[in-house]
Amino acid sequence: MPDDAPYLLDVTRLIWRRWKGRYPTGIDRVCLAYLRHFGPNAQAVIQYDGFRRILDRHASRDLFDLLETPTRNFKGRMIFGALKHLGGSHAKGGRRVYLNVGHTGLNAPGFRDWVAAADVKPVYQVHDLIPITHPQFCRAGERERHQERMRTVLTTAAGVIGNSQATLDDLAEFARQQGLPRPPQVPAWLGADPLPKEAKAEAGGQPTFITLGTIEARKNHLLLLDIWSRLVDLLGRDAPRLLIIGQRGWEAAEVFDRLDRSERLRGHVIELNDCTDEEIAQHLVSARALLFPSFAEGYGLPLIEALAAGVPAIVSDLPVFKEICGDIPAYLSPFDATRWEATILDYARSESVARDEQLKRMENFRPPDWETHFSIVENWIETIG
């Protein structure tokens, strides 16, 4: 089998996420979608601690199959594959399109030199510039690392895919501040995978709200915990429930402490760290609304998934949310706890005019899909040099 696949796909992020046994994040889901779409016409690129290689077609096919197939023995099969393939010859770039859609290795020493030496045409997807625009919500040193990633993007890319125009606007502002060039760019909204069909809303019961995503400072969980503390004081056992679904992240020690220790919230706020897609779907369709009070986002897959499932959303008034969902959600300032509390209480009622009006607004909502995303991307790739 000749090593002439038209695309080179970096799957490093998928490998290490599976190796660590982590549930997929939004970026992981994007990487998986690219694997499924481009895999049949691609060869794999892998990076590890300064080691970078383009695998041949046989090794790439084996690796892609492993990454797409759930298995309990991922580490063993991965090690066996490395012993089987990595000692042999490896492929050359040949001016082929190199797709890196997970920010993988962009700040690593030697990456830019490898791009030049490998003779590839890099196309990167940029998901957000949050560590640069909102460093207070990120881990120490992440701002500097992300600045280096974006400098790599701007100085080496043949083209840049933005998950939203809002993200590309942030990138343009960073380029202006740094005095760096702007490669060809295209916004392509990310597709939303449909919820499992067996998910059905549960009738009756305690009104429930849901928030989805990694528990980290910029997601503003603390606002919701403050609100629920007041709701419990106000309503006691009749207070609505809040489901917090997501893995614990960073810079949210106070949130973790209250989730672990607060007796007042116990039974009213429920943290779920390891839900399956089926369980998430069931919780979502049974909720009165999705709550999304983030201070900053690059996109908003949970918001799209909620609206696609017919579930109202109460969200921060961020430009990217308005870009992808128009006037459908209820938009509130992430700093205005009073309005959030009042809106949640309204949506918790069995007869809520505001909630009913949002349900009418979402009747014609059509979520972004992967077919359209890849059509935009592939047509645009043909135009770049």
Residue, then its C-alpha position, 0 to 999 in steps of 0.5 A: m500500500p503506497d504512502d500517498a494518503p492525501y491527508l496527514l492526521d495528528v492523533t496524539r491527543l486521542i492516544w494520550r486521552r485514551w491512555k489515561g482513561r479520560y472521558p472525552t471532552g469537547i476537543d476530544r469529540v472534535c478529534l474523533a469526528y476528524l478521525r472518522h471523516f478523514g481516517p480512510n484517506a489519511q496517515a497518522v502523525i504521532q508526537y511524544d516528548g520530541f519524537r514526531r513521526i508520520l506513520d505508513r498506511h498499514a500502521s496508520r490503519d491499525l492505529f485508527d482502528l484501535l482509536e475508534t474501537p472501544t477496548r479494555n486493553f488499549k494500553g496493551r494493544m497500543i504497546f504491541g502496535a508500537l513494537k510492531h510498526l515504529g521500528g520500520s520505515h516512516a513516511k515523508g510529508g510530500r507537501r500534504v495537508y497536515l491536520n492538527v485539530g487539538h492544539t497538539g504539541l504546538n508549544a513544544p520545542g522543535f515543533r516548528d522545525w519539524v513542520a519545516a523539515a517534514d515538508v507538510k502543509p499545516v492546517y490547524q483548528v483553533h478552539d479558543l484563546i481563553p488562556i490569553t484573553h482570560p488567564q485568571f481562569c487558567r492554570a499557572g503558566e497556561r497563558e504563556r503556553h497558549q501564546e506560544r501555540m498561537r504564535t506557532v499557528l500564525t507563523t507556520a499555518a497554511g490555513v486555520i479553521g476556527n470553530s466560530q467566527a468569535t474565536l477567529d476574531d480573538l485570533a485576529e486581535f492576538a495577531r494584531q497585538q503580536g505583529l504577526p501575519r494572518p494565514p487563510q482562515v475559515p469559520a466552521w461550526l462544529g457538528a453536534d452528535p445526536l443524542p441516543k434515541e432511547a432518551k425520553a423525558e421523565a414526567g413529573g418529579q422535582p424540577t431539575f436543572i443541568t450544567l454540562g462540562t468540566i468543573e473549572a473556574r471559567k464555567n462559573h459553577l460558584l454562581l450556581l452554588d450560591i444560588w442553590s444555597r439561597l433556594v434551599d433556604l427559601l424553599g427547603r425540600d421544594a427547592p429544584r435540583l441541580l445536576i453538575i455533570g463533568q469531570r473536575g478540572w482546575e482553579a475551582a477549589e472553593v467549588f470542590d470544597r462546597l460540593d464535598r462538604s456543604e450539608r445544605l446542598r446535599g441532595h439538592v446539588i448532585e455531582l456526576n463525574d462519570c456519566t455515559d452518553e446515554e445517561i447524560a442524554q437522559h438527564l438532559v431531556s428531563a431537565r427544565a433547562l440547561l444552565f451555562p453561566s460561563f465567563a468565556e467559551g470558544y464554542g458551546l456544544p452543550l448548548i447546541e445539544a440542549l436546543a437540538a433535544g428541545v431543552p431550553a437554555i439559560v446562558s451567559d451573554l457571550p458573543v459566541f453563543k449569540e453567533i451559534c444560537g441567535d435569539i433562542p436562549a435566555y441570555l444573562s450576564p454571568f455576574d448578575a446572580t439576582r437575574w439568574e436566580a429569578t430566571i431559574l425560579d421562573y423556569a422551574r414552574s410548571e407554567s412558565v411563560a418565558r420557558d414556553e416562549q423559548l420552546k417556541r423560538m427553538e421549533n425551527f432550530r437546526p443544529p450544526d452538523w458534521e456533514t456541513h462542517f467537513s464540506i466547508v473545510e474540504n472546499w476551503i482546503e482546496t483553495i489554500g496554497 
